[in-house]
Amino acid sequence: MKRISLGTTAVDVPNVVLGLMRIADKSDDEVRALVSAARDHGIDFFDHADIYGRDLHGCERRFAEAMRLTPAQRAGITIQTKAGIVREGPYFDFSYDHLIASVEGSLRALDTDYIDILLLHRPDALVEPDEVARAFDELAAAGKVRAFGVSNHTPRQIDLLKASLRQPLVANQIQLSITHSPTIAQGVAANMADFAQSITIDGGGIVDYCRLHSITVQAWSPFQGGFFTGVFLGSDDYPELNAVIDRLAREYDVPTIAIATAWITRHPAQMQVVLGTTTPARVAGAALGSDIPLTRAQWYELFRAAGHTVP
Ligand SMILES: NC(=O)c1ccc[n+]([C@@H]2O[C@H](COP(=O)([O-])OP(=O)(O)OC[C@H]3O[C@@H](n4cnc5c(N)ncnc54)[C@H](OP(=O)(O)O)[C@@H]3O)[C@@H](O)[C@H]2O)c1
C-alpha cells in the first residue's frame, strides 16, 4: 500500500481508505471482517460522517460497537468524520453550535477521545468563516480534533474559509471516478467551443487548486457511474470502458476494481481513494490498485473510454 503525507502535515496515510457509509445494517462480524480485510491490505484510515446510518451517528456507533477498540488499537488507526449537513430538511449548517454538537456526538458514538480529521461535509451558503474558526480553535485546543478539512468545496469556498481559519485545511473530499471527473475533464478540454465538458462546473479546477495548496484530494464514490447511479464496473452501460478495464486487468494481473482504483491513484495529485464497498474481497482487490504504474497512454485510454473528449 502506497502511503502519502496528508495535506501539509507529516501524518502518513494510505492512498486507499475505507468509507463506512454503508455499514448501518451490518452485523458485528461483518464489520469486523470488512475492517480486518482493510487492515490486512494496509488500510488503516476510516472515513465516517455524523449523518451516515439510519439514525444520526448510526454508522459511527456501528463501527465502534463492532470493533470495541483498545486504546492501542485506536491509536493505530486514523478516524476521519464529517459535520455540517442537517438531514432533516436537508440543509447545511456550519454554525459554531452545530459543529461543536456534531463533534461531541461523533466522539460519543465512536467511543473515542479524539477525531483525527474533521471535514466540513458540504458548503454552507450561510457560512460565517469566523464562527467556523472559533469552533475549530476550540476543538483543536481541547484535543478533540487533530486536523481539519473540507468536502465538496470549490477553490473560492476554501479561500473564504482560509481567510479566517488558523488551522490548515488538509483534505478536500470530492466525488471522483473515471466516469465522474468534471474537475479533471474540464481542464483537458479547456478553451474549446461546443463541448459541454469545457464548461466549468466546479468553481474552476478543484484538483489543480488542491495541488497548489497541498490539500489532499479524497475521491468519494470511486466506482459509481454518477451520483449513486450504480457502479460502472461490469455495467452494460459502459461497454467501451469495461473492455479497456478488463484488458488492463489482464495485463497487470489484478482484478478490475484495482484498475478503476489505479486511475485515481496514478494521478500525480497524490489522491486518496475512499472505498464504499462492504465486501471484504472488493476491499482487497481495490487495495491492489494503490500503486499500479498506468502509463499516460493507458490512463488517457480509460478516460476516453469513459466518454470524455481529448480534443
Ligand atoms: N463527502 C461526501 O459528500 C461523500 C458522499 C458519498 C460518499 N462518501 C464517502 O465515500 C465512500 C464511498 O462512496 P460509495 O459507497 O458511493 O462508493 P463506491 O465504492 O463507488 O460504491 C460502493 C457501492 O457499490 C457497490 N458495488 C457493486 N458492485 C461493486 C463492485 N464491483 N465493486 C465495488 N463496489 C460495488 C457496493 O456494494 P457492496 O457493499 O455490496 O460491495 C457499495 O454499495 C463512502 O463510504 C463515504 O465514506 C462521501
The ligand as an SDF file (V2000), in Angstrom:
LIG
                    3D

 48 52  0  0  0  0  0  0  0  0999 V2000
  -18.0320   13.5450    1.0870 N   0  0  0  0  0  0  0  0  0  0  0  0
  -19.1610   13.1860    0.5110 C   0  0  0  0  0  0  0  0  0  0  0  0
  -20.0060   14.0280    0.1560 O   0  0  0  0  0  0  0  0  0  0  0  0
  -19.4190   11.7120    0.3160 C   0  0  0  0  0  0  0  0  0  0  0  0
  -20.5560   11.2950   -0.4000 C   0  0  0  0  0  0  0  0  0  0  0  0
  -20.7360    9.9170   -0.5690 C   0  0  0  0  0  0  0  0  0  0  0  0
  -19.8190    9.0090   -0.0480 C   0  0  0  0  0  0  0  0  0  0  0  0
  -18.7450    9.4600    0.6660 N   0  0  0  0  0  0  0  0  0  0  0  0
  -17.7340    8.5260    1.2120 C   0  0  0  0  0  0  0  0  0  0  0  0
  -17.2280    7.7670    0.1460 O   0  0  0  0  0  0  0  0  0  0  0  0
  -17.3420    6.3720    0.4190 C   0  0  0  0  0  0  0  0  0  0  0  0
  -17.5330    5.6480   -0.8720 C   0  0  0  0  0  0  0  0  0  0  0  0
  -18.7600    6.0190   -1.5090 O   0  0  0  0  0  0  0  0  0  0  0  0
  -19.6170    4.9370   -2.2900 P   0  0  0  0  0  0  0  0  0  0  0  0
  -20.0040    3.8420   -1.3910 O   0  0  0  0  0  0  0  0  0  0  0  0
  -20.6920    5.6750   -3.0150 O   0  0  0  0  0  0  0  0  0  0  0  0
  -18.5050    4.4290   -3.3390 O   0  0  0  0  0  0  0  0  0  0  0  0
  -18.2230    3.1540   -4.2190 P   0  0  0  0  0  0  0  0  0  0  0  0
  -17.0970    2.4250   -3.5970 O   0  0  0  0  0  0  0  0  0  0  0  0
  -18.0320    3.6830   -5.5980 O   0  0  0  0  0  0  0  0  0  0  0  0
  -19.5330    2.2620   -4.2110 O   0  0  0  0  0  0  0  0  0  0  0  0
  -19.6980    1.1830   -3.3090 C   0  0  0  0  0  0  0  0  0  0  0  0
  -21.0640    0.5900   -3.5280 C   0  0  0  0  0  0  0  0  0  0  0  0
  -21.0980   -0.0620   -4.8100 O   0  0  0  0  0  0  0  0  0  0  0  0
  -21.4480   -1.4250   -4.6200 C   0  0  0  0  0  0  0  0  0  0  0  0
  -20.8350   -2.2810   -5.6480 N   0  0  0  0  0  0  0  0  0  0  0  0
  -21.4940   -3.0690   -6.5260 C   0  0  0  0  0  0  0  0  0  0  0  0
  -20.6620   -3.6850   -7.3400 N   0  0  0  0  0  0  0  0  0  0  0  0
  -19.4210   -3.2990   -6.9770 C   0  0  0  0  0  0  0  0  0  0  0  0
  -18.1400   -3.6120   -7.4830 C   0  0  0  0  0  0  0  0  0  0  0  0
  -17.9470   -4.4390   -8.5000 N   0  0  0  0  0  0  0  0  0  0  0  0
  -17.0740   -3.0310   -6.8910 N   0  0  0  0  0  0  0  0  0  0  0  0
  -17.2340   -2.1630   -5.8690 C   0  0  0  0  0  0  0  0  0  0  0  0
  -18.4460   -1.8480   -5.3460 N   0  0  0  0  0  0  0  0  0  0  0  0
  -19.5320   -2.4070   -5.9060 C   0  0  0  0  0  0  0  0  0  0  0  0
  -21.0020   -1.7640   -3.2210 C   0  0  0  0  0  0  0  0  0  0  0  0
  -21.7280   -2.8900   -2.8070 O   0  0  0  0  0  0  0  0  0  0  0  0
  -21.1300   -3.9050   -1.6960 P   0  0  0  0  0  0  0  0  0  0  0  0
  -21.0810   -3.1280   -0.4370 O   0  0  0  0  0  0  0  0  0  0  0  0
  -22.1820   -4.9750   -1.6690 O   0  0  0  0  0  0  0  0  0  0  0  0
  -19.7990   -4.3750   -2.1710 O   0  0  0  0  0  0  0  0  0  0  0  0
  -21.3960   -0.4860   -2.4940 C   0  0  0  0  0  0  0  0  0  0  0  0
  -22.7910   -0.4510   -2.2670 O   0  0  0  0  0  0  0  0  0  0  0  0
  -18.4900    6.2780    1.4280 C   0  0  0  0  0  0  0  0  0  0  0  0
  -18.3970    5.1380    2.2580 O   0  0  0  0  0  0  0  0  0  0  0  0
  -18.2880    7.5380    2.2360 C   0  0  0  0  0  0  0  0  0  0  0  0
  -17.3080    7.2930    3.2350 O   0  0  0  0  0  0  0  0  0  0  0  0
  -18.5280   10.8030    0.8330 C   0  0  0  0  0  0  0  0  0  0  0  0
  1  2  1  0
  2  3  2  0
  2  4  1  0
  4  5  1  0
  4 48  2  0
  5  6  2  0
  6  7  1  0
  7  8  2  0
  8  9  1  0
  8 48  1  0
  9 10  1  0
  9 46  1  0
 10 11  1  0
 11 12  1  0
 11 44  1  0
 12 13  1  0
 13 14  1  0
 14 15  2  0
 14 16  1  0
 14 17  1  0
 17 18  1  0
 18 19  2  0
 18 20  1  0
 18 21  1  0
 21 22  1  0
 22 23  1  0
 23 24  1  0
 23 42  1  0
 24 25  1  0
 25 26  1  0
 25 36  1  0
 26 27  1  0
 26 35  1  0
 27 28  2  0
 28 29  1  0
 29 30  1  0
 29 35  2  0
 30 31  1  0
 30 32  2  0
 32 33  1  0
 33 34  2  0
 34 35  1  0
 36 37  1  0
 36 42  1  0
 37 38  1  0
 38 39  2  0
 38 40  1  0
 38 41  1  0
 42 43  1  0
 44 45  1  0
 44 46  1  0
 46 47  1  0
M  CHG  2   8   1  16  -1
M  END
$$$$
